[in-house]
Amino acid sequence: MIIGGMVLDIHATPSIPANPRTTTLGKANYVLGGVARNVAECMSKLGAKPYMISALGLDMEIYCWNTGNLLAYL
């Protein structure tokens, strides 16, 4: 059993060089992360069947988890 965090990592890349205190266009990628989730994924790749408990909020991240087919990663 794994008890811990699942988070949505945001990787942002500017499309032009960024200037301090300004808005810069770019691209954002959302990546499933969190220590407990990463451990569960590694255990799964090693053939184990991990059982994970984590708290989730009612925000954009939970929408991404639900639409991102979380079960495919565990």
C-alpha positions as CSV (number, residue, x, y, z in Angstrom):
1,M,0.0,0.0,0.0
2,I,1.3,3.5,-0.9
3,I,-0.1,6.5,0.8
4,G,1.0,9.9,-0.6
5,G,0.8,12.6,-3.2
6,M,-0.4,12.7,-6.7
7,V,0.1,16.0,-8.4
8,L,-0.1,17.4,-11.9
9,D,3.3,18.8,-12.9
10,I,3.2,21.8,-15.3
11,H,6.1,22.1,-17.7
12,A,6.1,25.5,-19.4
13,T,8.3,26.5,-22.3
14,P,8.4,30.0,-23.7
15,S,8.2,30.4,-27.4
16,I,10.4,33.5,-27.3
17,P,13.1,34.6,-24.8
18,A,11.3,35.7,-21.6
19,N,11.7,39.2,-20.2
20,P,11.3,39.8,-16.4
21,R,8.0,41.2,-15.3
22,T,6.3,40.6,-18.6
23,T,3.9,38.1,-20.1
24,T,5.5,35.6,-22.6
25,L,3.8,33.3,-25.0
26,G,4.6,29.7,-24.8
27,K,3.4,26.2,-24.4
28,A,2.4,24.3,-21.2
29,N,2.4,20.5,-20.9
30,Y,0.7,18.7,-18.0
31,V,2.5,15.6,-16.7
32,L,1.1,13.2,-14.1
33,G,3.4,13.2,-11.1
34,G,3.8,13.1,-7.3
35,V,6.1,10.9,-5.3
36,A,3.5,8.2,-4.4
37,R,2.2,8.1,-8.0
38,N,5.7,7.7,-9.3
39,V,6.5,4.9,-6.9
40,A,3.2,3.1,-7.8
41,E,4.1,3.5,-11.5
42,C,7.6,2.0,-11.0
43,M,6.1,-0.9,-8.9
44,S,3.6,-1.6,-11.7
45,K,6.4,-1.7,-14.3
46,L,8.2,-4.3,-12.1
47,G,5.1,-6.5,-12.1
48,A,3.6,-5.6,-8.7
49,K,0.0,-4.6,-8.2
50,P,0.3,-1.4,-6.1
51,Y,-2.6,-0.1,-4.1
52,M,-2.5,3.7,-3.6
53,I,-4.3,6.1,-1.4
54,S,-4.1,9.8,-2.1
55,A,-6.2,13.0,-1.6
56,L,-7.6,14.9,-4.6
57,G,-9.1,18.3,-4.8
58,L,-12.0,19.6,-6.8
59,D,-10.1,21.7,-9.4
60,M,-8.6,21.6,-12.9
61,E,-6.1,18.9,-11.9
62,I,-8.7,16.4,-10.9
63,Y,-10.3,16.9,-14.4
64,C,-6.9,16.1,-16.0
65,W,-6.5,13.0,-13.8
66,N,-10.0,11.8,-14.7
67,T,-9.6,12.5,-18.5
68,G,-6.0,11.3,-18.6
69,N,-7.0,7.7,-18.0
70,L,-5.2,7.4,-14.7
71,L,-5.6,3.6,-14.6
72,A,-3.4,3.3,-17.6
73,Y,-0.5,4.6,-15.5
74,L,-0.9,2.4,-12.5
